[in-house]
């Protein structure tokens, strides 16, 4: 079975400039995703898609293949699915290569592990009726308690009845954490998204669900990585964060 790890990494970033290659605890952010893919038992090929030669050079240094995408696929509003389809089209045309499974690993999720990737792949393969998989984490606060501000007044976003309920009475709610997305080329071409009518969840803990979009996220990820290097989980350093 051919399992393709796809890592999208454009050069532009407004929240954290050059975040995909910025050093995080001593190595480029993108290197974490490449290393995790290399440690996977199932991933057979790692592709980094970028328009930036600087990112391309660093990706090659960490032993990933690079597909250069056109500038029109590197804009702020460009959907990630368009870059995946571009890479699949390129590989089919140039090499007559089509993977069985595509695993999207966003470089902004450095705290996922190779074990997460392998467990997610196994879950996707073992549930026969699913079309895709998306990694999620539980909300730290119930979203039913969300509020908005109208005319300087606080108003419930969903309904005031939820504010009379205890956390234990509310249903568990999850959010995508951006770490792992899995599907097949056929499904991705049909639906143009990983959110299909039959998408299953791979649940991850909050400490591995940091998705770097701001300077605070970057600082939080660095703190957690350094903490794990010093003590690790149960006293053992995780090689994915080394």
C-alpha positions in Angstrom: 0.0 0.0 0.0 1.3 3.4 -1.0 0.8 6.0 1.7 1.8 9.5 0.8 2.5 12.1 3.5 1.7 15.6 2.1 3.1 18.6 3.9 2.0 22.0 2.6 4.3 24.9 3.4 4.0 28.3 1.7 6.5 31.1 2.3 4.0 33.8 3.3 2.7 34.0 6.8 1.2 37.1 8.5 0.7 35.8 12.0 4.3 34.4 12.4 6.6 35.5 9.6 8.4 32.6 7.9 6.9 30.3 10.6 7.3 27.1 8.5 11.1 27.4 8.7 11.5 29.4 11.9 13.6 27.5 14.5 11.5 25.9 17.2 13.5 24.5 20.0 16.5 24.4 17.8 15.2 23.1 14.4 12.9 24.3 11.7 9.2 24.0 12.4 8.7 21.9 9.2 11.4 19.4 10.3 9.1 18.1 13.0 6.4 16.9 10.5 9.0 15.5 8.2 10.7 13.5 11.0 7.3 12.2 12.3 6.4 11.0 8.8 9.8 9.3 8.4 9.2 7.5 11.7 5.8 6.2 10.6 5.5 2.5 10.0 3.1 3.1 7.1 4.2 6.2 5.2 6.1 5.3 2.1 6.7 8.8 0.6 7.0 12.4 1.9 6.1 15.3 -0.3 6.5 19.0 0.7 4.6 21.4 -1.5 5.9 25.0 -1.6 6.5 28.0 -3.8 9.5 29.0 -1.7 13.0 28.0 -2.6 14.1 28.6 0.9 11.5 26.2 2.3 12.4 23.7 -0.5 16.0 23.7 0.4 15.3 23.1 4.1 12.8 20.3 3.3 15.4 18.6 1.1 18.0 18.9 3.9 15.6 17.0 6.1 15.2 14.3 3.3 11.7 15.2 2.0 10.8 15.4 -1.7 9.7 18.7 -2.9 7.0 19.7 -5.5 7.2 23.4 -6.4 3.7 24.9 -6.6 2.8 27.9 -8.7 2.4 31.3 -7.1 -1.3 31.3 -7.6 -1.5 28.3 -5.3 0.5 30.1 -2.5 -1.9 32.9 -1.6 -3.6 33.4 1.7 -7.0 32.3 0.4 -5.7 29.2 -1.5 -7.5 26.1 -0.1 -5.1 23.3 1.0 -7.1 20.8 -1.1 -6.0 22.7 -4.3 -2.4 22.2 -3.4 -3.0 18.5 -2.8 -4.8 18.0 -6.1 -1.9 19.9 -7.8 0.6 17.5 -6.3 -1.4 14.4 -7.2 -1.8 15.6 -10.8 2.0 16.3 -11.0 2.9 12.8 -9.6 0.4 11.1 -12.0 1.7 13.0 -15.0 5.4 12.9 -14.3 5.7 9.4 -12.7 2.4 7.7 -13.3 2.2 7.5 -9.5 -1.0 7.5 -7.5 -0.9 6.7 -3.8 -3.6 4.6 -2.1 -3.9 7.0 0.8 -3.0 10.6 1.4 -2.1 11.8 4.9 -2.0 15.6 5.2 0.4 16.7 7.9 0.3 20.5 8.4 3.7 21.7 9.6 2.0 23.9 12.2 1.3 20.9 14.4 4.8 19.9 15.7 3.6 18.1 18.8 1.8 15.2 17.1 3.9 12.0 17.1 4.6 9.2 14.7 2.5 7.0 16.9 -0.4 9.4 16.4 0.0 9.2 12.6 0.2 5.4 12.7 -2.8 5.0 15.0 -4.8 7.4 12.8 -3.9 5.4 9.7 -4.9 2.1 11.4 -8.2 3.6 12.5 -8.9 4.8 9.0 -8.1 1.4 7.5 -10.0 -0.6 10.1 -13.4 1.3 9.7 -14.6 0.0 6.3 -17.4 2.5 5.8 -15.5 5.8 6.3 -14.3 8.1 3.6 -11.9 10.3 5.6 -10.4 11.0 9.0 -9.8 14.2 10.8 -7.9 14.6 14.1 -9.7 16.5 16.8 -9.3 17.5 20.4 -11.9 18.2 23.1 -12.8 21.8 23.7 -11.2 23.1 26.9 -14.4 25.0 27.7 -17.9 24.0 26.5 -18.6 25.9 23.3 -22.3 26.1 24.4 -21.2 28.8 26.9 -19.9 31.1 24.1 -21.1 34.7 24.2 -21.2 37.6 21.8 -21.3 41.3 22.3 -24.1 43.3 20.8 -24.6 47.0 21.6 -22.0 46.6 24.4 -24.1 43.9 26.0 -23.2 40.2 26.5 -25.6 37.8 24.8 -25.4 34.0 24.5 -24.3 32.7 21.1 -26.3 29.5 21.2 -29.0 29.9 23.9 -29.4 31.1 27.4 -30.6 27.7 28.6 -27.0 26.4 28.3 -25.9 28.8 31.0 -28.2 27.1 33.5 -26.5 23.7 32.8 -23.4 22.3 34.4 -20.4 21.2 32.3 -21.3 17.6 33.1 -24.7 18.0 31.7 -23.5 19.3 28.3 -22.5 17.0 25.5 -18.8 16.6 24.8 -17.7 18.8 21.9 -14.6 18.5 19.8 -12.7 20.8 17.4 -10.3 20.0 14.6 -6.7 20.4 15.8 -5.1 20.6 12.4 -2.6 17.7 13.0 -3.8 14.8 10.8 -6.1 14.4 7.8 -6.5 11.2 5.9 -8.4 10.2 2.8 -7.9 8.7 -0.7 -7.1 10.5 -3.9 -10.5 9.4 -5.3 -12.5 10.8 -2.4 -10.4 14.1 -2.3 -11.1 14.7 -6.0 -14.8 14.0 -5.6 -15.5 16.1 -2.4 -12.6 18.6 -2.6 -12.3 18.3 1.2 -11.5 15.9 4.1 -14.9 16.7 5.6 -17.0 14.2 3.8 -20.4 12.6 4.6 -18.5 9.8 6.4 -15.6 11.4 8.2 -14.3 9.7 11.4 -12.4 11.3 14.2 -9.0 10.6 15.7 -9.0 12.1 19.2 -5.8 13.7 20.5 -5.0 15.2 23.9 -4.6 19.0 24.2 -0.9 18.9 24.9 -0.3 17.4 21.4 -2.9 19.6 19.7 -1.1 22.9 19.5 -1.6 24.5 16.1 0.8 27.3 15.5 -0.9 30.4 14.2 0.3 33.1 16.5 3.4 34.1 18.5 1.7 32.7 21.6 1.2 29.4 20.0 4.9 29.3 19.0 5.9 30.0 22.6 3.6 27.4 23.9 4.9 24.8 21.6 8.5 25.6 22.4 7.7 25.4 26.1 6.1 22.0 25.8 8.9 20.6 23.6 11.6 21.8 26.0 9.6 20.3 28.9 9.3 17.0 27.2 13.0 17.0 26.3 13.9 17.6 30.0 11.5 15.1 31.5 9.6 13.4 28.8 6.4 11.5 29.4 6.9 9.0 32.3 10.5 10.1 32.3 11.2 9.1 28.7 12.1 11.5 26.0 9.9 11.2 22.9 12.1 10.9 19.9 9.7 12.9 17.7 10.5 16.0 19.8 14.2 15.4 20.0 
